[in-house]
Amino acid sequence: MEFGLFLPVSGRSATRATLQEYARFAVRLGFHQLWAAERLVIPWTIETAYPYAEGVTFIVPPDRPFLESLTVLAFLAGCTQRIKLGVSVLVLPYRHPLHWAKAVASIDVLSEGRFTLGVGVGWMREEFDALNASFTSRGRITDEQLQMLRTVLTEDHCSFEGQHYRFRDISFLPKGYERNRVPIWVGGEGPAAQKRAAMYGDAWFPYFVRITPDEVAARWRTVQRQAEAAGRDPSEIALNLNLPIWVTQERAAQEEGVLRGTPAQLADALAAFREIGVQHLALQFMVPRYPERVAQIEAFAKEVLA
């Protein structure tokens, strides 16, 4: 099982120097991939409940910087040599698909094939409103964009006719470092996301705040059944996860489905995810201050990864 690490793309530590330092740090500690989170705007008032934390409030205040994910990854493509790079996850309905597809293919070329495209439909209605994007149609728009991506990465004379997007006989180059080889990891946790992963994904890549390996395994079997029904080989789709994590010095009380505890506790918990077939874990260390977060990551690498 490989491990990825979320980049410090938000807050006052989100600087050129910190990103370079963080990349070197991740390579030195043995992580396999760096992940950039996605956010274009943060409204001052958010009524939509945040689904990816133990509370319901979005964890980044609106008065903090939040770097654009694809820009960060393009920057790191030139600062790194071996470590993989990915976005977790690009909210597809926020951008025109030809725009983000061009950026994705360019990053993949500049990184020489080290890029992973995590995709999702988004959750914050207020951000959709600010971008003049449809919140209610975001699932259908995402599916159409993924269909369009298949067209532009495989065909020389590209034409597409959909409900939301259409173009005729265009050239789209580059098509990534290797033609049609940009990995697509589909985020989202519910039935629609599972079906989307089965239809379009190289991996299912949900973000769970509280989940047991048995619960993941049950949902994963649904993805596999849907892939088979769609005429795909289920073995060609990987199971990968985003998970928040807390490293403690003292043994933590057992909370089902929560990655919180000493290195020994975490090693046991992560081994259970490996046993159900998880191939990659993207870890978000939930310490708000950058120096303390770095200390937790170092403790995890030395005492758990080892």
C-alpha positions, -999 to +999 in steps of 0.1 A: +000+000+000+013+034-010+009+066+010+002+102-002+004+134+017-018+165+013+001+197+005-001+229+026-021+248-001-041+269+023-033+293+052-003+315+057+021+286+052+010+283+016+041+298+000+067+289-027+094+281-001+071+260+020+058+239-009+094+232-021+104+223+015+073+201+019+081+182-014+117+175-003+104+165+031+078+141+016+104+124-006+129+121+023+103+104+045+092+079+019+058+092+008+048+082-028+025+112-038+017+148-031-020+159-032-034+194-037-069+201-024-093+222-045-110+255-037-116+285-059-135+308-036-146+308+000-178+327+007-179+347+040-212+330+048-216+292+042-248+275+050-240+242+032-229+216+058-193+205+053-192+167+049-155+161+054-149+170+090-163+159+123-182+192+126-203+207+098-183+240+093-158+244+066-123+242+081-106+270+062-116+305+072-123+329+043-095+353+054-068+327+047-051+322+013-060+291-007-038+284-037-053+271-070-046+234-071-035+230-108-012+259-105+005+244-074+009+211-092+024+227-123+049+245-101+059+213-083+062+194-116+093+217-122+106+214-086+105+176-083+118+146-102+102+113-089+074+118-065+039+116-080+015+146-080-023+147-079-053+168-073-079+156-047-102+164-061-108+187-091-144+199-090-151+195-127-183+217-131-163+247-119-144+250-152-150+245-189-138+209-197-115+219-225-098+244-201-091+219-173-083+191-197-056+213-213-041+221-179-042+185-168-025+172-200+001+200-197+010+191-161+012+154-170+037+163-198+058+186-176+059+160-148+067+133-173+037+112-165+036+117-127+002+133-125-031+118-112-064+135-119-088+131-090-123+143-099-154+151-080-187+170-083-183+194-054-204+200-023-206+238-015-237+254-031-224+289-023-192+284-043-212+271-073-234+302-071-203+325-070-190+308-102-223+309-119-222+271-121-252+247-117-253+230-083-283+208-091-269+196-125-233+190-112-235+152-114-247+151-150-223+178-160-194+159-145-203+127-163-205+146-196-171+162-190-156+127-183-170+115-216-156+145-234-121+139-218-121+104-233-127+119-267-099+145-266-073+121-251-079+094-278-089+111-311-070+132-335-100+149-350-121+156-319-159+162-321-184+160-292-221+167-290-236+167-255-263+185-236-239+209-220-208+210-243-203+206-280-174+211-305-166+199-339-133+187-355-108+203-332-072+193-324-063+187-288-026+184-281-008+173-260-028+143-249-007+138-218+028+123-214+015+090-229-016+091-250-047+085-230-028+075-199-037+103-174-051+082-144-086+093-134-095+086-097-131+093-090-139+109-057-172+109-038-188+085-013-224+078-023-241+057-049-237+082-078-200+085-071-196+047-070-214+044-103-192+071-118-160+053-106-173+021-122-180+038-155-150+062-159-125+056-132-091+040-129-098+041-092-125+049-067-111+076-044-136+087-017-128+109+013-142+094+045-140+111+079-153+081+098-153+047+081-144+011+090-126-012+066-156-035+066-179-006+055-154+004+028-152-032+015-190-034+013-192-002-008-163-014-029-181-045-039-209-023-052-184-005-074-170-038-087-205-051-095-214-019-114-182-020-134-189-056-144-224-046-154-210-018-175-188-042-194-156-033-176-131-056-159-134-048-122-097-057-116-088-026-137-102-003-111-083+003-079-096+011-044-078+042-030-089+064-001-085+099+013-085+098+051-079+124+079-054+113+106-042+124+140-010+111+156-011+111+195+016+105+220-007+086+244-030+058+235-063+072+223-097+059+231-110+036+204-134+054+180-147+032+153-138+044+119-115+072+131-077+073+125-066+087+158-040+072+181-004+063+187+018+050+159+012+015+170-026+020+170-024+036+136-003+008+121-029-017+131-057+004+117-039+010+084-031-027+081-068-034+081-073-011+051-045-029+033-062-062+040-094-052+021-073-042-010-067-005-006-037+004-028-032+041-019-040+062+011-039+100+008-035+113+044-046+147+056-029+154+090-054+174+109-031+197+128-038+233+119-004+248+127+023+239+101+052+232+125+031+208+146+018+191+115+053+185+102+062+169+136+032+146+133+041+136+098+077+128+108+065+107+137+042+088+114+069+082+088+094+070+113+072+049+134+043+037+111+056+037+075+089+020+086 
